């Protein structure tokens, strides 16, 4: 996989925590940062996609009643 350099400024506390975790796990700071960014992007991409799908459903007149939601969740 091709890679590119990317730099950013971290708060001192965040950098310190990253260094401590890298030391404790035997991983590099870069590995941990890439892993964290990839996980964040996966979650955010999924969430935005789900929201957009929900908006499309509502725009198409599809919805679920609160009573059905409560029933599904056992509330």
URSUL-V33475 format. One record per backbone hydrogen bond with DSSP energy under -0.5 kcal/mol. NH is the residue of the N-H (numbers start at 1). CO is the residue of the C=O. E is the energy in kcal/mol with one decimal. If there is no record, write none. Layout:
# URSUL-V33475
<<NH	CO	E> <NH	CO	E>>
This chain:
# URSUL-V33475
<<15	11	-2.5> <16	12	-2.5> <17	13	-2.4> <18	14	-2.5> <19	15	-2.5> <20	16	-2.4> <21	17	-2.5> <22	18	-2.5> <23	19	-2.3> <24	20	-2.6> <25	21	-2.3> <26	22	-1.6> <27	22	-0.9> <32	28	-2.2> <33	29	-2.6> <34	30	-2.8> <35	31	-2.6> <36	32	-2.5> <37	33	-2.5> <38	34	-2.7> <39	35	-2.3> <40	36	-2.4> <41	37	-2.7> <42	38	-2.3> <43	39	-2.3> <44	40	-2.8> <45	41	-2.6> <46	42	-2.2> <47	43	-2.6> <48	44	-2.7> <49	45	-2.3> <50	46	-2.5> <51	47	-2.4> <52	48	-2.7> <53	49	-2.5> <54	50	-2.2> <55	51	-2.4> <56	52	-2.2> <57	53	-2.4> <58	54	-2.4> <59	55	-2.8> <60	56	-1.8> <61	58	-1.9> <62	57	-3.2> <69	65	-1.9> <70	66	-2.7> <71	67	-2.3> <72	68	-2.7> <73	69	-2.0> <74	70	-0.6> <74	71	-0.9> <75	70	-3.2>>
